[in-house]
Amino acid sequence: MIKLMSRQCILGVLVALLSACAIGPQPLPDDPAYAPVIPAATEIPKPNSGGIYRPNFSVALFEDRRAMRVGDIIAVILSERTQSSKTADTEISKENAISMDAGTVLGVVPSLGDYNLQTAINQNRELIGEASSDQSNSLSGSIAVTVSEILPNGLMVVRGEKWMTFNRGEEFIRIRGLIRPEDVQPDNTILSTRLADARITYSGTGDLADANKQGWASRFFNSQYWPF
């Protein structure tokens, strides 16, 4: 029974260790969630000598070339800046004092051998905590995305990714979000701050990215599973 409990304790510790130190899959190019949508090829209609209009053939005489259909390309200008600051101070103190006087019996303090019954207890508790956090991020550049879907209310779903390969690894940018057709500029650009429900990811892989990561042991000792 004791051996079984020991094995269960060891198994529990190993599960907590693996769950705290699990490494997710490395991102790879050509993720289907960010792949461009290629519209179906339009069949060229047969020649019609009766007029200039042809069915199922776009004739845009009075409209610009702004993106408005599935598969069109839009350049997203990255202009993201965030800054946050937080400070917290906590101080708790508590003092307890208990004193019990056993009194006297016939002028003698009651005792048990070498110990008397008089008791005095003093207890002090003190907790002082201080935390400070200051974070600032900035992201600039541009990335071309494609329109993957047109919603019934006219909003366009865009998505795309850009991978750059260097001698020490790769860096990538991924974007998904919703945009309004009227926010698209005549040159088919839009600010990233105009994206609704935006998902912007900037990260990298390779030697430089691995050098900035903690080892599995450090992640465990800094995780919530370490009890001390």
MOTA-V490305 format. One record per backbone hydrogen bond with DSSP energy under -1.0 kcal/mol. CO is the residue of the C=O (numbers start at 1). NH is the residue of the N-H. If there is no record, write none. Layout:
# MOTA-V490305
{{CO | NH} {CO | NH}}
This chain:
# MOTA-V490305
{{1 | 5} {2 | 6} {3 | 7} {4 | 8} {5 | 9} {6 | 10} {7 | 11} {8 | 12} {9 | 13} {10 | 14} {11 | 15} {12 | 16} {13 | 17} {14 | 18} {15 | 19} {16 | 20} {17 | 21} {31 | 34} {54 | 57} {59 | 61} {69 | 72} {72 | 147} {74 | 145} {75 | 190} {76 | 143} {77 | 192} {78 | 141} {80 | 139} {82 | 137} {84 | 135} {86 | 133} {88 | 131} {90 | 129} {92 | 127} {94 | 125} {96 | 123} {98 | 121} {100 | 119} {105 | 108} {108 | 105} {110 | 117} {112 | 115} {115 | 112} {119 | 100} {121 | 98} {123 | 96} {125 | 94} {127 | 92} {129 | 90} {131 | 88} {133 | 86} {135 | 84} {137 | 82} {139 | 80} {141 | 78} {143 | 76} {145 | 74} {146 | 159} {147 | 71} {149 | 157} {151 | 154} {155 | 151} {156 | 179} {157 | 148} {157 | 149} {158 | 177} {159 | 146} {160 | 175} {162 | 173} {164 | 171} {166 | 169} {168 | 208} {169 | 166} {170 | 205} {171 | 164} {172 | 203} {173 | 162} {174 | 201} {175 | 160} {176 | 199} {177 | 158} {178 | 196} {179 | 156} {180 | 183} {181 | 184} {185 | 188} {188 | 75} {189 | 185} {190 | 77} {191 | 194} {192 | 195} {196 | 178} {199 | 176} {201 | 174} {203 | 172} {205 | 170} {206 | 210} {207 | 211} {210 | 213} {215 | 219} {216 | 220} {217 | 221} {218 | 222} {220 | 223}}
